[in-house]
Amino acid sequence: MPASALQCPNLTVGRHGVSDLNLWDSKQKIRALLEEKGIQLKKRFGQNFLLDPNHRRRILSALELPAGAKVWEIGPGIGSLTHGLLEMTGDLTVFEIDHGLIRILKDLFGSSISIVEGDFLRTFRDTARNSSLPRRIIGNLPYSSGSVMIGSLVEEDLLPDVAVFTLQKEVADRMLAQPGGKDYSAFSLVCQLRNRVEKICDVGGAAFFPPPQVVSSVVRLRRRPDAPEGPQQDYFTAVHDLFRSRRKTAANNLKGGGLKSRYSWESMKNAAELSGLDLGRRGETFSRDEVLSFTRALSDFQSPEAS
Ligand SMILES: C[S@@+](CC[C@H](N)C(=O)[O-])C[C@H]1O[C@@H](n2cnc3c(N)ncnc32)[C@H](O)[C@@H]1O
């Protein structure tokens, strides 16, 4: 752990020398900071900063971070969580899109953190390729793109053993939903492929500045011991096919979906029979295990054929 990282938790760097988790605990402090730096908040980046030290503590402890382990933080903003993370590790990479906020982060944390500048969706693959993978990922995610970020991490199989995200409650409800439930969606099946998803808590708008109109939830994704390795492209395509139309049967959804460009209808019927999948059921009733058995059976058909 670099020595500089060890000094940072007490905020010996920067001019806003306030202690530990009380950093940015009032809207007045945040307003003053933004004014001093001449920064206007940008709605499109979902910039709502966490004020409440109790929620910060809860979110950080949900991460179960082993001391010194490598962490990625998505969207650190003005460092509401970053500071607490640095108390636990000196190996912290943060991804931030806003140049004004990046200036603040540099001022506050100096070389104690590694900052990847730009859109996370464009930078995370190269970052993963060019350095060791994180053991934890955390993020209070922007409302507009949080689900795309999580979906991309799952599809690239880059989620570590534990990840903790704060997002819009409706999105969290979809991640947690079970077959047949009203929130069950393709996104539920994507998130549940390699992870068990659990809710840590809800967070009301008053815990943030500026306060969002919606309630947020904190969720933890824990990697399943039986998480399948490798790309799993057929699984993701099947999941999206099965939810093409909620009213249609799996058969009808699959017939017009993306898997059809890789496998004949005959192969799909055979795979369904082999894996015990009833194609007469609605797509939205299938569990993660059922879809996975189906796509595993499908991959046994040696060369995917277009029909
Ligand atoms: C909800 S704020 C969270 C800020 C801070 N982590 C907190 O808890 O107070 C979301 C943060 O994500 C950043 N952000 C938005 N879109 C991004 C993207 N595509 N890539 C990287 N950062 C992004 C925003 O600038 C903002 O700092």
The ligand as a Gaussian input file, in Angstrom:
#p B3LYP/6-31G(d) Opt

LIG

0 1
 C      -25.042000       9.498000      -8.087000
 S      -23.473000      10.308000      -8.321000
 C      -22.525000       9.516000      -7.071000
 C      -21.400000      10.328000      -6.546000
 C      -20.686000       9.787000      -5.284000
 N      -20.216000       8.446000      -5.496000
 C      -21.620000       9.818000      -4.109000
 O      -22.014000       8.745000      -3.652000
 O      -21.922000      10.888000      -3.615000
 C      -22.963000       9.528000      -9.848000
 C      -21.549000       9.866000     -10.274000
 O      -21.267000       9.154000     -11.482000
 C      -20.633000      10.017000     -12.421000
 N      -20.955000       9.477000     -13.759000
 C      -22.111000       9.604000     -14.456000
 N      -22.053000       8.936000     -15.618000
 C      -20.822000       8.359000     -15.658000
 C      -20.163000       7.537000     -16.607000
 N      -20.775000       7.154000     -17.750000
 N      -18.902000       7.141000     -16.358000
 C      -18.271000       7.514000     -15.187000
 N      -18.854000       8.288000     -14.247000
 C      -20.112000       8.699000     -14.463000
 C      -21.239000      11.376000     -12.138000
 O      -20.461000      12.437000     -12.632000
 C      -21.305000      11.324000     -10.608000
 O      -20.085000      11.715000     -10.050000

